[in-house]
Amino acid sequence: MKTSFSVFGLVLLSCFTLKAQTIPNSNFDNWTNQSYDEATNWTSSNQESIRKNVGVTSTSVTGATGKGLRMQTKIIGPDTVFGYVFYGAGGGDPMAGQGGLPYSQKPSNFIGQCRYNLPVNDTAIMLVIFKKAGVIINSNVIKIRGTGNQNSFTPFSYTLGVASSTLSPDSVIIAVASSNAIRNSGIQNNSFIEVDELNFTGAGITQTISNGSFENWTTTDFAKLNNWSAAGEGISQIAPGQSGPFAIQLQTQVYSGNFVGVTGLTNGMYPPMGGPPKGGQPYTLTKDTLFGYYKFNGTNDSGLISINLRKSGIQVFGAVKYFKNQNNWTLFKIPINASSAPDSLRLEIYSSSPPGLMSGGGSKLSVDNLYLSSQATFISTILENVSGLTLYPNPGTSSLKLKLPSGFIGDMKVYDTMGRELTLKNISYTETEMVIDILELKAGVYYVQLLNNTGSLVAKFIKE
């Protein structure tokens, strides 16, 4: 029996037009590449500040001799980021002993030169912390209070308590910040501190601070995920994604001393120093469903995604989905049933959750293709009911063959992951097989639907 098909033009289903609520860059395919210079052997605030859309906050300047390092605080809208650097890999909380590089002597002084502008009550800080076997044995907090400008580089020397310690260290943490990163108070836009010629002195001291003169720099390329803000250092772009060329991966970081740091991602903002959550996207529905795909790998741990609906800052709905180990892309959903109409939706994604923080870190959570059922009723309905239709080769590059059910008469449609029905050319078929031309499709995930008055069958395919 001859099989009859019709392929319709590009159509947005009426339900999309009436109540679509979309998540910007929900497939994590849109990134912006930015280059910046990083002082060799130092880690700066630049990746964090780029992620928060305030640009670079740690830069090379003309120093006391040759080059120096400038750290500047930037406040743009609700985002506040102070410039900072860590000696070595950095990351985590230096006050808790995270980060640093090997160092085994006991210097009596921390010296260098600095220049600054710290208006009103802002305070720049320098930390010099010595550890042994991962335990802090001496901590020095140097505060440079906001008394206005110091217009030229001026030498400084601060006494270190480690010189009188009974223990010799095995590593040192050095950090410098342009504002009060400890108390998070008095922070002013454009406060800055510039440093140069950092070193240790004392009787018998021969070990230096590597690149403490900031003469050596390396250009770094960084891909920033658009429309999202990140917290932590473990954000990376992975390829391919579940839908499209990329997905996002969050990894719990492991620092020296077995300290771990959770990596987070939000469609809102992360205020500095753990302030209350802010931002999100406009959203007004009371009933909906959040869908997405994940993979997770961790020991005694779980990743998570949370959804929070607010009205004038007051929560009207909240839910959390925890992710356990799963090596393949797996669909998840979170039903939404708000008590009253919200005005915003905030998503937060984390690489670990308690008690996973005690597992030693390293957990990896990958997420892709987030969407709301209000934006794709067709897709949200069929994703959990993908049938056993045979498509090959899958993934494909130019064409696919679809094996037809015996005696099937009906229609064939192709949709993208947003639920949009696509027009395809050069479709041919025989009694038992259809050839679908996919050459002009962009790389990503698509769905083929066969339907008639008795129901429908759906298969997923990937265009490479």
Secondary structure, DSSP 8 states (H G I E B T S, - for coil): ----------B--HHHHHH----TTTTS--EEEEEEEEETTEEESHHHHHHTTS---EEEEE-SSSEEEEEE-EEETTEEE--EEEETT--S-GGGT---EE-----SEEEEEEEEEE-TT-EEEEEEEEEETTEEEEEEEEEEE--EEEEEEEEEEEE-GGGG-SS--SEEEEEEESS-TTT--S--TT-EEEEEEEEEESTT-----TTTT---EEEEEEEEETT-EEESS-EEEESS-SSSS-EEEEE-EEEGGGEEE--EEESSB--GGG---B--EE---SEEEEEEEEEEE-SS--EEEEEEEEETTEEEEEEEEEE--EEEEEEEEEEEE-SS--SEEEEEEES--TTGGGTTS--EEEEEEEEETTT-HHHHHHGGG----EEESSSBSSEEEEE--TT--SEEEEEETT--EE-----EE-SSEEEEE-TTS-SEEEEEEEEETTEEEEEEEEE-
